[in-house]
């Protein structure tokens, strides 16, 4: 079972009130291959369950997209969602990790969700 690394700093906001980008990237870096997490789950882990859209904006600016595997972040209904290199690339990466997808949606979603 996945668990967040205990040494991660997950404070939800910086001093300016914005989402802490590094905290988002740190959490995503801990997601193992073959597993996904939702934007909402990340927002909740960061202490602001209403920040799912903000998480998406942070991920769209990910400076290291394979090292920080933002392709493993999906919508709460199992749709793969967007990706900085296009949805087809995101689907390809998820398929390579053994996550089955049909019509842009993860099959048996709960099995792959953290």
Secondary structure by P-SEA (a helix, b strand, c coil): ccccccccccccccccccccaaaaaaaaaaccccccccaaaaaaaaccccaaaaaaaaaaacccccccccccccccccccccccccaaaaaaaaaaaccccccccccccccccc
